[in-house]
C-alpha cells in the first residue's frame, strides 16, 4: 500500500523551499483565477501558496468546486515560480475537496472589508490577512509572557475564575448562580438567600487573580497568573471589554522600585520577542497602519511607523514621575489652560483620565512613563500606605496611543494598617479572613502588577479598537459564538 504523503505547512515550505519534492498542503482557497491558479492559505503564514492546475488533467466537477472559502487538499511538486509575488509554487497532481463553500453566500469575498463588518462575522474574520496577523502576534505575545517568567524562575499559579471577593472594590462583577431567576429563595429579610445557592454564598466571575496570587507569592516567592478576567462595566467604547486577559505577577520581597524595574523589563521583553519572531506579520500591519494614517488629518498622524514605535520603546528607558509632579505638569500645560482637555485638571487628588496619561507620554515626555505614589483615596485598599499618610506605593505604566497598560503596587503587609484600610473601604474583615491571615502568619514585603493582554496586543499591532485584538469580543449587548 502506498504510504500517505504527510501534510506540510505553507510557512515551512516557504522557508525551506524543498524544490522538486512531492508535497501535500491543506488549506482554504483565497482566489482561483483563470481556472489555473489557486491561492491557498492554511493560517501558518500571512503568505499564500499558489497551486498551478492543469485544466485538461482535472475533472470539471472538481474545478467547479474550487471556490473562495472552500477547503482543499493539494498534492504535487514544489517548483520555482515563474510569476511575480512568490518564490515557489506547486504543480498540482491531485486536488481533493475537503469542504465546499457556496460562493453566493460566503461573506469573505476577495475584497476589502471594514473592521465593523468583520466584527459581525467574527467566526470567519481569522481567515483575513489582518486578523491572521493579529492572532499570530497575540499567540507570540502569550508565548513570550510564559517564556519570560519561566526564565526568571516564577511559578505559574492558576487562580480561580469564580470568586467570593472583589479585588478592585468596584462592584461591577458578573454574578454566578444556579438559583431560579424567576423564583429565588428569600431569607427572613425578603432578600435572596445565597446560603441556598450552589456555593453556599454569593459568588462572581473574577475581576483579578491578584488577591489569590498574593497567597502564592507568600509561599513560593515569585508567581504569576495569566487568565481571563471579567468586568460588568456597561461601557461601549473602543477601550473596554467585558472579558479580557490579565497577566498578574506577585513577588515576595519586592518593593515598589523593584516592581517598576520588572514591569519595564517585562514589556520590553515582549516587544523584542515579537520584533524578532513576527517580522512578516508586523510588516503587513505596519503598511496597514501607514495607509490608515494617510486618511487622518496631519496633526493626528503618527510621527513614527509601527515598527519604529516598537523599537523606540525597547531602546529607551521609561520616564519615572510621581503623581504629584505629573499633576503639576498637567495643571500648567497649554491644553489644560486653554480648555482642550475634556476633563480639566485643577487640583491634586483627582483620578487621571486617558487623555491626561497620553499627553504626558506623547507630548510632554515623548516616551513611556511610569507614574508612582498616587493619592490613597483613589487607589485600592491593599496598596501600601506611604509615610506621608496621603499617598500609596502604587504605579502605572503608560504607553503612547494606549494610556495605562500596567497597574501595580507594593502591597500593604502591615496587619494593623491593612485592617484600618479595609475598614475605611467598607470591606468586612470576616469575609476576607483568609487574606488577612497572610499578614498574621509570616507577613513579608511584597508587590505585584497587572498587564492587560489586549492593550499590549493593541499597542504592538497598532489596532485602534480593542475589540479587534481578541478573537471573540464580549461587550455590552454582544455575546455571540
C-alpha positions as CSV (number, residue, x, y, z in Angstrom):
1,X,0.0,0.0,0.0
2,X,1.4,3.4,-1.0
3,X,2.4,5.5,2.0
4,X,0.2,8.6,2.6
5,X,2.1,11.8,2.0
6,X,2.4,13.9,5.2
7,X,0.9,17.3,5.1
8,X,3.4,20.3,5.1
9,X,2.6,23.7,6.4
10,X,2.9,26.6,4.0
11,X,5.2,28.6,6.3
12,X,7.6,25.7,6.4
13,X,7.6,25.2,2.6
14,X,8.2,28.9,2.0
15,X,11.3,28.9,4.3
16,X,12.8,25.5,3.4
17,X,11.9,25.6,-0.4
18,X,12.1,21.9,-1.0
19,X,12.3,22.3,-4.8
20,X,11.4,19.2,-6.8
21,X,9.9,17.3,-3.8
22,X,6.4,15.8,-3.8
23,X,4.4,17.7,-1.1
24,X,0.9,17.9,0.3
25,X,-0.7,21.1,1.6
26,X,-4.2,21.7,3.0
27,X,-5.9,25.0,3.4
28,X,-8.6,27.4,2.3
29,X,-9.0,28.9,-1.1
30,X,-8.4,32.6,-1.2
31,X,-8.7,33.0,-5.0
32,X,-9.0,30.8,-8.1
33,X,-8.3,32.7,-11.4
34,X,-8.1,31.7,-15.0
35,X,-9.1,28.1,-14.0
36,X,-5.4,27.6,-13.4
37,X,-4.0,29.5,-10.4
38,X,-5.3,28.7,-6.9
39,X,-4.1,30.8,-3.9
40,X,-4.3,28.7,-0.7
41,X,-3.8,29.8,2.9
42,X,-3.5,27.5,5.9
43,X,-3.1,30.1,8.6
44,X,0.5,29.3,9.3
45,X,1.8,32.3,7.4
46,X,0.5,35.6,6.0
47,X,1.5,34.4,2.5
48,X,-0.5,32.1,0.3
49,X,0.8,29.2,-1.6
50,X,0.0,29.2,-5.3
51,X,-1.1,25.9,-6.8
52,X,-0.9,25.7,-10.6
53,X,-3.6,23.4,-12.1
54,X,-3.5,21.8,-15.5
55,X,-7.1,22.4,-16.7
56,X,-7.1,19.4,-19.0
57,X,-5.9,17.0,-16.4
58,X,-8.6,17.9,-13.8
59,X,-12.2,16.8,-13.6
60,X,-14.6,19.7,-14.4
61,X,-16.6,18.8,-11.3
62,X,-13.5,19.3,-9.1
63,X,-12.7,22.7,-10.7
64,X,-16.3,23.9,-10.3
65,X,-16.0,23.3,-6.5
66,X,-12.7,25.3,-6.1
67,X,-14.3,28.5,-4.9
68,X,-13.3,31.2,-2.4
69,X,-13.6,29.8,1.1
70,X,-13.5,26.1,0.1
71,X,-11.1,23.8,2.0
72,X,-8.9,21.7,-0.3
73,X,-6.0,19.2,-0.1
74,X,-3.4,19.6,-2.9
75,X,-0.6,17.2,-3.8
76,X,2.1,18.0,-6.3
77,X,5.7,19.0,-6.9
78,X,7.2,22.2,-5.4
79,X,8.9,24.2,-8.1
80,X,10.4,27.6,-8.5
81,X,7.7,30.1,-9.6
82,X,7.9,32.0,-12.8
83,X,5.3,34.5,-11.7
84,X,5.6,37.6,-9.5
85,X,4.8,37.6,-5.8
86,X,6.0,34.2,-4.9
87,X,9.3,32.2,-4.9
88,X,7.8,28.8,-5.1
89,X,4.5,27.2,-6.2
90,X,3.0,23.7,-6.6
91,X,2.5,21.9,-9.8
92,X,-0.7,20.1,-9.0
93,X,-1.1,16.3,-9.4
94,X,-4.3,15.8,-7.4
95,X,-6.9,18.0,-5.6
96,X,-9.3,16.8,-3.0
97,X,-12.2,18.9,-1.8
98,X,-12.4,18.7,2.0
99,X,-15.1,21.2,2.4
100,X,-17.2,23.1,-0.2
101,X,-18.1,26.8,0.0
102,X,-21.1,28.4,-1.5
103,X,-19.8,31.4,-3.4
104,X,-23.2,33.1,-3.3
105,X,-23.3,33.0,0.5
106,X,-19.7,33.1,1.6
107,X,-19.2,36.5,3.3
108,X,-15.4,36.9,2.8
109,X,-15.1,37.7,-0.8
110,X,-11.6,38.7,-2.1
111,X,-12.1,42.4,-1.5
112,X,-11.5,44.9,1.3
113,X,-14.0,44.7,4.2
114,X,-14.4,47.2,7.1
115,X,-13.4,46.2,10.6
116,X,-17.0,46.9,11.7
117,X,-18.4,44.4,9.2
118,X,-15.7,41.8,10.2
119,X,-16.7,42.1,13.9
120,X,-20.2,40.9,12.8
121,X,-18.7,37.7,11.3
122,X,-16.0,37.1,14.0
123,X,-16.3,33.4,13.3
124,X,-14.8,34.0,9.8
125,X,-12.5,37.0,10.3
126,X,-9.5,35.0,11.4
127,X,-9.3,33.9,7.7
128,X,-8.4,37.5,6.6
129,X,-4.9,38.7,6.4
130,X,-5.4,41.4,9.0
131,X,-6.8,39.1,11.7
132,X,-4.5,36.2,10.8
133,X,-1.6,38.6,11.5
134,X,-3.1,39.9,14.7
135,X,-3.9,36.5,16.2
136,X,-0.4,35.1,15.3
137,X,1.1,38.1,17.1
138,X,-1.2,37.6,20.0
139,X,0.0,34.0,20.2
140,X,3.6,35.2,20.1
141,X,2.9,37.7,22.9
142,X,1.3,35.0,25.1
143,X,4.2,32.6,24.5
144,X,6.8,35.3,25.3
145,X,5.0,36.0,28.6
146,X,5.3,32.4,29.8
147,X,8.9,32.3,28.5
148,X,9.9,35.5,30.4
149,X,8.6,34.3,33.7
150,X,9.8,30.8,33.3
151,X,13.3,32.1,32.6
152,X,13.1,34.1,35.8
153,X,12.0,31.1,37.9
154,X,8.4,32.3,38.5
155,X,5.7,29.7,39.2
156,X,2.6,29.8,37.0
157,X,-0.3,29.8,39.5
158,X,-3.9,29.1,38.4
159,X,-6.2,31.4,40.3
160,X,-10.0,30.9,40.4
161,X,-12.3,32.4,37.9
162,X,-15.2,32.0,40.3
163,X,-14.7,34.1,43.4
164,X,-16.4,35.4,46.5
165,X,-14.3,38.5,46.7
166,X,-14.0,41.7,44.7
167,X,-10.3,42.6,44.4
168,X,-10.9,46.0,42.9
169,X,-13.8,47.0,45.1
170,X,-15.7,48.3,42.1
171,X,-18.7,46.1,42.4
172,X,-19.0,45.7,38.6
173,X,-19.0,42.0,38.6
174,X,-20.9,39.2,36.9
175,X,-22.9,37.0,39.3
176,X,-22.5,33.3,39.2
177,X,-25.6,31.5,40.5
178,X,-27.8,28.4,39.9
179,X,-30.8,29.9,41.7
180,X,-34.1,30.2,39.8
181,X,-34.2,33.8,38.5
182,X,-38.0,33.8,38.5
183,X,-38.4,32.4,42.0
184,X,-35.2,32.7,44.0
185,X,-35.4,31.6,47.7
186,X,-35.7,34.5,50.1
187,X,-34.5,34.9,53.7
188,X,-36.4,36.5,56.6
189,X,-35.4,39.9,55.3
190,X,-37.0,39.2,51.9
191,X,-33.5,39.2,50.3
192,X,-32.2,36.5,48.0
193,X,-30.8,33.7,50.2
194,X,-27.5,32.9,48.7
195,X,-26.9,30.3,51.5
196,X,-29.0,28.1,49.3
197,X,-27.0,28.8,46.2
198,X,-24.6,26.3,44.7
199,X,-21.5,27.5,46.6
200,X,-23.5,28.5,49.7
201,X,-22.7,32.2,49.3
202,X,-22.8,34.9,46.7
203,X,-20.2,34.4,44.0
204,X,-19.0,36.2,40.9
205,X,-16.6,36.0,37.9
206,X,-13.3,37.4,39.0
207,X,-12.0,40.9,38.1
208,X,-8.5,39.9,39.1
209,X,-6.4,37.0,40.3
210,X,-4.3,39.3,42.4
211,X,-5.5,38.5,45.9
212,X,-5.2,34.8,45.4
213,X,-1.8,35.4,43.7
214,X,-0.6,37.1,46.9
215,X,-1.2,33.9,48.8
216,X,1.0,32.1,46.3
217,X,3.8,34.7,46.5
218,X,3.9,34.5,50.3
219,X,4.8,30.8,50.0
220,X,6.6,30.4,46.6
221,X,8.2,33.9,46.4
222,X,7.6,34.6,42.7
223,X,4.4,33.7,40.9
224,X,2.3,34.9,38.0
225,X,-1.2,34.3,36.9
226,X,-2.4,34.5,33.3
227,X,-6.1,34.1,32.7
228,X,-9.4,35.7,31.6
229,X,-11.0,38.3,33.9
230,X,-14.4,39.9,33.8
231,X,-16.0,43.2,34.4
232,X,-19.7,44.1,34.1
233,X,-19.0,47.7,33.2
234,X,-21.7,49.0,30.8
235,X,-19.2,50.8,28.6
236,X,-19.4,50.7,24.8
237,X,-16.0,52.2,23.9
238,X,-13.0,51.2,21.8
239,X,-11.0,50.7,25.0
240,X,-13.3,48.4,27.0
241,X,-14.1,44.7,27.0
242,X,-16.3,42.7,29.4
243,X,-14.0,39.7,29.2
244,X,-10.3,40.2,28.8
245,X,-7.0,38.5,29.7
246,X,-4.7,39.7,32.5
247,X,-1.1,38.8,33.4
248,X,-0.5,39.3,37.1
249,X,2.9,38.6,38.7
250,X,3.2,38.8,42.5
251,X,6.7,38.9,44.1
252,X,7.7,38.4,47.7
253,X,10.5,40.7,49.0
254,X,9.9,43.3,46.2
255,X,9.4,47.0,46.9
256,X,7.9,49.5,44.5
257,X,11.2,50.3,42.7
258,X,11.8,46.6,42.2
259,X,8.4,46.3,40.7
260,X,8.9,49.2,38.3
261,X,12.1,47.6,37.2
262,X,10.4,44.3,36.5
263,X,7.4,45.9,34.7
264,X,9.8,47.8,32.3
265,X,11.9,44.7,31.6
266,X,8.8,42.6,31.1
267,X,7.1,44.8,28.4
268,X,10.4,45.4,26.6
269,X,11.0,41.6,26.5
270,X,7.5,41.0,25.0
271,X,8.0,43.7,22.3
272,X,11.5,42.5,21.4
273,X,10.3,38.9,21.1
274,X,7.6,40.0,18.6
275,X,10.1,42.1,16.7
276,X,12.4,39.0,16.4
277,X,9.7,36.4,15.6
278,X,6.8,38.1,13.8
279,X,8.6,40.2,11.1
280,X,6.2,39.3,8.2
281,X,3.0,40.0,10.2
282,X,4.4,43.2,11.6
283,X,5.4,44.4,8.1
284,X,1.9,43.8,6.9
285,X,0.3,45.6,9.9
286,X,2.9,48.4,9.5
287,X,1.7,49.1,6.0
288,X,-1.9,48.8,7.0
289,X,-1.3,51.4,9.8
290,X,0.6,53.7,7.4
291,X,-2.2,53.6,4.9
292,X,-4.8,54.3,7.6
293,X,-2.6,57.2,8.8
294,X,-2.8,58.9,5.4
295,X,-6.5,59.3,5.8
296,X,-6.2,61.2,9.0
297,X,-5.6,65.0,9.5
298,X,-1.9,65.8,9.7
299,X,-1.9,66.6,13.4
300,X,-3.4,63.1,14.2
301,X,-0.8,61.1,12.2
302,X,1.9,59.1,14.0
303,X,5.4,60.5,13.7
304,X,6.9,57.0,13.6
305,X,5.6,53.9,11.8
306,X,4.6,50.8,13.8
307,X,8.0,49.1,13.8
308,X,9.8,52.3,14.7
309,X,7.4,52.8,17.7
310,X,8.1,49.3,19.0
311,X,11.9,49.7,18.6
312,X,11.7,53.1,20.3
313,X,10.0,51.6,23.4
314,X,12.6,48.8,23.6
315,X,15.6,51.1,23.3
316,X,14.6,53.9,25.7
317,X,14.4,54.0,29.5
318,X,10.9,54.7,30.8
319,X,10.4,58.1,32.5
320,X,9.6,57.7,36.2
321,X,7.4,60.5,37.5
322,X,5.5,60.9,40.8
323,X,1.8,61.6,40.6
324,X,2.4,64.9,42.3
325,X,4.8,66.1,39.7
326,X,2.5,64.8,36.9
327,X,-0.4,66.9,38.3
328,X,1.8,70.0,38.4
329,X,2.8,69.4,34.8
330,X,-0.8,68.9,33.7
331,X,-2.2,71.9,35.6
332,X,0.3,74.2,33.9
333,X,0.2,72.7,30.4
334,X,-1.3,74.6,27.5
335,X,-4.1,72.1,26.7
336,X,-5.4,72.3,30.3
337,X,-5.1,76.1,30.4
338,X,-6.9,76.5,27.1
339,X,-9.6,74.1,28.0
340,X,-8.6,71.5,25.4
341,X,-9.0,68.6,27.9
342,X,-12.4,67.1,28.3
343,X,-11.6,66.7,32.0
344,X,-9.9,69.7,33.5
345,X,-7.0,69.2,35.8
346,X,-7.4,71.6,38.6
347,X,-6.3,70.0,41.9
348,X,-4.2,67.3,43.5
349,X,-6.1,64.1,44.2
350,X,-8.1,63.7,41.0
351,X,-8.1,60.4,39.1
352,X,-6.2,60.9,35.8
353,X,-8.1,60.2,32.6
354,X,-6.7,58.6,29.4
355,X,-6.3,62.0,27.8
356,X,-4.0,63.2,30.6
357,X,-1.9,60.0,30.5
358,X,-1.5,60.2,26.8
359,X,-0.5,63.9,27.0
360,X,2.3,63.0,29.4
361,X,3.5,60.2,27.2
362,X,3.0,61.5,23.7
363,X,3.5,65.3,24.1
364,X,5.4,66.1,27.3
365,X,8.0,63.3,27.8
366,X,7.6,61.6,24.4
367,X,8.4,58.2,25.8
368,X,6.7,55.6,28.0
369,X,6.1,56.9,31.6
370,X,5.8,55.2,35.0
371,X,3.7,57.2,37.4
372,X,4.0,56.4,41.0
373,X,2.9,57.4,44.6
374,X,-0.8,58.0,43.9
375,X,-3.3,59.6,46.4
376,X,-4.6,56.8,48.7
377,X,-8.2,57.9,48.2
378,X,-8.2,56.9,44.5
379,X,-6.4,53.5,44.9
380,X,-7.4,50.1,46.2
381,X,-7.3,49.1,49.9
382,X,-4.4,46.6,49.5
383,X,-1.8,49.2,48.4
384,X,0.9,50.1,50.8
385,X,0.5,53.4,52.6
386,X,3.4,55.7,52.3
387,X,5.0,57.6,55.3
388,X,3.3,60.8,54.3
389,X,-0.1,59.4,55.1
390,X,-1.5,60.8,51.9
391,X,-0.2,58.5,49.2
392,X,0.2,54.8,48.5
393,X,3.1,53.0,46.8
394,X,1.2,52.5,43.5
395,X,2.5,52.7,40.0
396,X,1.0,52.7,36.4
397,X,2.9,52.2,33.2
398,X,1.6,54.5,30.4
399,X,2.2,53.8,26.7
400,X,1.6,56.0,23.7
401,X,-1.7,55.6,22.0
402,X,-3.0,53.4,24.8
403,X,-2.6,55.2,28.2
404,X,-2.4,52.8,31.1
405,X,-1.1,49.4,30.1
406,X,0.1,48.2,33.5
407,X,-1.2,49.0,37.0
408,X,0.5,47.7,40.2
409,X,1.7,48.5,43.7
410,X,3.6,47.4,46.7
411,X,1.1,45.6,48.9
412,X,0.2,46.6,52.4
413,X,2.0,43.9,54.5
414,X,1.4,45.6,57.9
415,X,-1.6,43.9,59.7
416,X,-3.0,46.9,61.6
417,X,-2.8,49.3,58.6
418,X,-4.4,46.8,56.3
419,X,-7.2,46.3,58.8
420,X,-7.7,50.0,59.0
421,X,-7.7,50.4,55.2
422,X,-10.3,47.6,54.8
423,X,-12.5,49.3,57.4
424,X,-12.1,52.7,55.5
425,X,-13.2,51.0,52.3
426,X,-16.2,49.2,54.0
427,X,-14.7,45.8,53.5
428,X,-15.8,43.2,56.1
429,X,-12.7,41.6,57.5
430,X,-14.6,38.3,58.3
431,X,-15.3,37.9,54.5
432,X,-11.5,38.3,53.8
433,X,-10.1,36.5,56.8
434,X,-8.1,34.2,54.5
435,X,-6.4,37.2,53.0
436,X,-5.7,38.9,56.4
437,X,-4.2,35.7,57.7
438,X,-1.2,36.2,55.4
439,X,-0.4,39.3,57.4
440,X,-0.8,37.4,60.7
441,X,1.5,34.5,59.9
442,X,4.8,35.4,58.5
443,X,4.0,38.6,56.7
444,X,6.6,40.0,54.3
445,X,7.0,43.0,52.0
446,X,5.6,42.0,48.6
447,X,4.5,43.7,45.3
448,X,2.8,43.0,42.1
449,X,1.1,44.3,39.0
450,X,-1.3,43.5,36.2
451,X,-0.8,43.8,32.4
452,X,-3.8,43.9,30.2
453,X,-3.0,41.5,27.4
454,X,-5.4,43.1,24.9
455,X,-3.9,46.5,25.4
456,X,-0.5,45.1,24.8
457,X,-1.7,43.4,21.6
458,X,-3.3,46.8,20.6
459,X,0.0,48.6,21.1
460,X,2.1,46.0,19.2
461,X,-0.3,45.6,16.3
462,X,-1.4,49.3,16.1
463,X,-5.1,48.4,16.1
464,X,-7.2,51.3,17.4
465,X,-10.2,49.2,18.7
466,X,-9.7,46.7,21.5
467,X,-12.4,44.5,20.0
468,X,-10.1,43.8,17.1
469,X,-7.3,42.1,19.1
470,X,-9.4,39.4,20.8
471,X,-10.9,36.5,18.8
472,X,-14.4,36.8,20.2
473,X,-15.1,40.1,21.9
474,X,-17.5,40.3,24.8
475,X,-19.1,43.7,25.2
476,X,-22.5,45.1,26.4
477,X,-25.2,43.5,24.3
478,X,-22.8,41.2,22.5
479,X,-22.0,37.6,23.5
480,X,-22.1,35.8,20.1
481,X,-20.5,32.5,19.4
